[in-house]
Amino acid sequence: MIHELRIYTCLPERLPALQQRFEIATLAIWERLGIRSLGFWTTMIGSSSNDLTYLLEWRSLAEREQKWSEFIADREWKEAKAKSEADGPIVANIVSSLLQPTRFYRGFSKPSE
């Protein structure tokens, strides 16, 4: 398995709009497309209280490329994004890291060998 760590830094006072978009639209679209999320977090103490951090789980890089491309092209997603940004942009920056397990990994699921 490959895990993707994504950190969205929102523009000031726009984190609630991003959270609402995930809760109302994005997660349902991901479920339909087979995108697996492992959890979502906001920053309680750290460099930015405007961050939303989450983890995705992929079977392979090929699966990520295919499903993420489907998501970005999805009509329902484009409509939800446009609606949520009617009052202006939400996200200032996105950082994405693809993580692979170490040999001593004991996390969410067994690493593929």
Buried (B, 14 or more C-beta within 10 A) or exposed (E): BBBBBBBBBBBEEBBEBBBEBBEEBBBEBBEEBEBBBBEBEBBEEEEEEBBBBBBBBBEEEEBBEBBBEBBEEBEBBEEBBEEBBEEEEBBEEEEEEEEEBEEEEEEEEEBEE
